[in-house]
Amino acid sequence: MEPSIYTIRKSFLLPLGLVVLLSFILLASALFLQLPMAKIIILAAFLVPVCIVFAESYLRRVTIDREAVEVNKLFRSKRLAYAELTAVDAIRVRKRAFVSLSSENNFMILSNSYDKFGSLLQQLVAKAPETAVSDEIRQLAENPPQKCGDVFSAWLAVAVLTLIIFAQLRGAF
């Protein structure tokens, strides 16, 4: 069986990538227009965490193979064998869902930010030891919530940055 790889939804990565691009454009225009240094420093300070969040989201992968589940993140990786799992549980808060995978010495938490989250859960339920899987995770696998608040927020940030760039450049020319 080929391993299944799950990534963060592209519907979130696209506007987040645009936020990074527009932030660089805003910083470049601020430098070009020779705005006060305080504004440039604030823009640069905003740009650092946005780039980190984008890189972290873009590189995040969950791999489900025959023996284990592995999560790859920026500069780190964690692997849990199914045989080691002692609990697979879920918490749901409105449209946000979190799945915890626990063993004696380790744990990992997954959210419904991943594309095809329902399929990911179904594979986990099928591969994890029967005694480790909670009823909540089984119900969540049958009816996974669709989260869209983060996508809306990212598109809102794109719109705000576009307006700021437009106003900044319009005032300069």
C-alpha positions in Angstrom: 0.0 0.0 0.0 1.3 3.4 -0.9 1.5 5.9 1.9 -1.2 8.6 2.0 0.1 12.1 2.3 -2.1 14.9 3.6 -1.2 18.6 3.4 -2.7 21.9 4.6 -5.6 22.9 2.4 -4.7 24.9 -0.7 -7.7 27.1 -0.1 -5.8 28.5 2.9 -2.3 28.4 1.4 -3.2 30.5 -1.6 -4.4 33.6 0.3 -1.7 33.2 2.9 0.9 33.2 0.1 -0.7 36.3 -1.3 -0.4 37.9 2.1 3.3 37.2 2.1 3.7 38.6 -1.5 1.6 41.7 -0.7 3.6 42.3 2.5 6.8 42.3 0.5 5.3 44.6 -2.0 4.2 46.9 0.8 7.7 46.9 2.3 9.3 47.6 -1.0 7.0 50.5 -1.7 7.6 51.9 1.8 11.4 51.7 1.1 10.9 53.2 -2.4 8.7 56.1 -1.1 11.2 56.6 1.8 8.6 56.4 4.5 9.6 56.9 8.1 11.9 54.2 9.5 9.4 53.3 12.2 6.8 52.2 9.5 9.4 50.2 7.7 10.5 48.4 10.9 6.8 47.7 11.8 6.3 46.2 8.3 9.4 44.1 8.6 8.4 42.9 12.0 5.0 41.9 10.6 6.6 40.1 7.7 8.7 37.8 9.7 5.9 35.9 11.5 3.7 35.9 8.3 6.6 34.2 6.4 7.1 31.7 9.2 3.4 30.8 9.3 3.4 30.4 5.6 6.5 28.2 5.5 5.2 26.1 8.4 1.8 25.6 6.7 3.3 25.0 3.3 5.8 22.3 4.5 3.5 20.5 7.0 2.7 17.0 5.9 0.9 14.0 7.6 2.0 10.7 6.2 0.0 7.6 6.9 1.7 4.4 6.0 1.4 0.7 6.9 3.2 0.9 10.3 2.9 4.5 11.5 1.7 8.0 11.2 4.3 10.7 10.7 4.0 14.5 10.9 6.6 16.6 9.1 6.9 20.3 10.0 9.4 23.1 9.5 12.7 21.8 10.9 11.1 18.8 12.8 9.4 15.5 12.3 7.5 13.1 14.6 6.5 9.5 14.0 4.2 7.3 16.0 3.8 3.6 15.3 0.2 2.4 15.4 1.2 -0.4 17.8 2.4 2.2 20.3 -0.8 4.2 20.3 -2.7 4.2 23.6 -5.3 6.8 22.8 -6.7 8.4 19.7 -9.2 11.1 20.7 -10.8 14.3 19.4 -12.0 17.6 20.6 -14.4 19.7 18.5 -15.0 23.4 19.1 -17.5 24.7 16.6 -15.9 24.1 13.2 -12.4 23.5 14.6 -11.4 19.9 15.3 -8.3 18.5 17.0 -7.2 14.9 17.0 -4.7 13.7 19.6 -2.6 10.6 19.1 -0.9 9.4 22.3 1.5 6.7 23.2 3.4 6.0 26.4 6.2 8.5 25.6 4.9 10.7 22.9 1.9 12.5 21.3 0.9 14.5 18.3 -2.0 16.8 17.6 -3.7 17.2 14.2 -6.3 19.7 13.2 -8.9 19.9 10.5 -6.7 22.3 8.6 -5.6 19.4 6.4 -7.1 18.7 3.0 -9.3 15.6 3.0 -9.4 15.5 6.8 -12.3 13.0 6.8 -10.2 10.5 4.8 -7.2 11.1 7.2 -9.4 10.3 10.1 -10.9 7.2 8.5 -7.4 5.8 7.8 -6.4 6.5 11.4 -9.5 4.8 12.8 -8.8 1.8 10.5 -5.1 1.4 11.4 -5.0 2.3 15.1 -5.6 -0.4 17.8 -9.4 -0.8 18.4 -9.0 -0.1 22.1 -7.2 3.2 21.6 -9.8 4.8 19.3 -12.5 6.8 21.1 -16.2 7.1 20.1 -15.7 10.8 19.5 -13.0 10.1 16.8 -15.3 7.6 15.1 -18.1 10.1 15.0 -15.8 12.8 13.7 -14.5 10.5 11.0 -18.0 9.9 9.8 -18.9 13.6 9.8 -15.8 15.9 9.8 -16.4 19.6 10.2 -15.5 21.9 7.4 -13.5 24.9 8.7 -13.5 28.1 6.7 -12.8 30.8 9.2 -9.1 30.8 8.6 -9.6 31.0 4.8 -11.9 34.0 5.3 -9.4 35.7 7.6 -6.6 35.2 5.1 -8.6 36.6 2.2 -9.6 39.5 4.4 -5.9 40.2 5.1 -5.3 40.1 1.3 -8.0 42.7 0.8 -6.7 45.0 3.5 -3.1 44.8 2.3 -4.3 45.5 -1.3 -6.2 48.6 -0.1 -3.1 49.8 1.9 -0.8 49.4 -1.1 -3.3 51.1 -3.4 -3.7 54.0 -0.9 0.0 54.3 -0.4 0.9 54.3 -4.1 -2.0 56.6 -5.0 -0.9 59.2 -2.5 2.7 59.1 -3.8 1.8 59.8 -7.5 
